[in-house]
Amino acid sequence: MAMLRTDLEFSMLPQAGTRPVRWRIADGLVAYEEAVETMEREVALISDGGDELVWLVEHPPLYTAGTSANASDLVQPDRFPVFATGRGGEYTYHGPGQRVAYVMLDLKRRRQDVRAFVAALEDVVIRTLDMMNVRGERREDRVGVWVRRPEKPLLADGTMAEDKIAALGIRLRKWVTFHGLSLNVDPNLDHFGGIVPCGISAYGVTSLVDLGLPVMMADVDMRLRTAFEAVFGETTGEI
């Protein structure tokens, strides 16, 4: 059963006087090792009172393993580089055409509630999709954002097929968040075949282009920023 935002009663808006979140968009493909080093550095700065940051990137093709990853879900271990990571979750894919948003926020300035933070990230994606007339939904037993696919065959249990369009995986250090979300804009969906995404084999993976929306990354970024500001507050930086 879908969880509605009104059921969650959360707020992630900052306390009065909190400075706007820095909004940064990387040029080109960012190596995963560079992304981790950058997050580690930024988290330390934010912990010491520095300004929060959302960093939008694309990666070269790779797989990451979260803290709950099952080795059997890495179906093709030699297909792309595999990185162990401290974020929650299982295996996921990153690659060109996928927008990764690394979200580095100090929850002490907002609300110290991890569940509410995850739901807020899902809400950002759902709002972003809604601006493109795509209905994204959350599921109580599956983290991420999902899209119903009535044109596909029913699942084995007779329910409607669903595909995942956005994945989430986070980590906290001293209540500062890092890692974040990935939204499939136009990645090579075949690349997900090297893993069981997020350990869930019953459902597929989709993207905005796969759903018939010929969108550009810059268009998605603008909507993502608008959605983020509605949930988390003001940003500053690149337009």
Buried (B, 14 or more C-beta within 10 A) or exposed (E): EEBEBEEBEBEBBBEEEBBBBBBBBBEEBBEBEEBBEBBEEBBEBBBEEBBBBBBBBBBBBBBBBBEBBEEEBBEEEEBBBBBEBEBBBBBBBBBBBBBBBBBBBBBEBBBEBBEBBBBBBBBBBBBBBEBBEBEBBBBEEBBBBBBBBEEEEEEEEEEEBBBBBBBBBBBBBEBBBBBBBBBBBBBBBEBBBBBBBBBBEEBBBBBBBBBEBEBEBEBBBBBBBBBBBEBBBEBEBEE
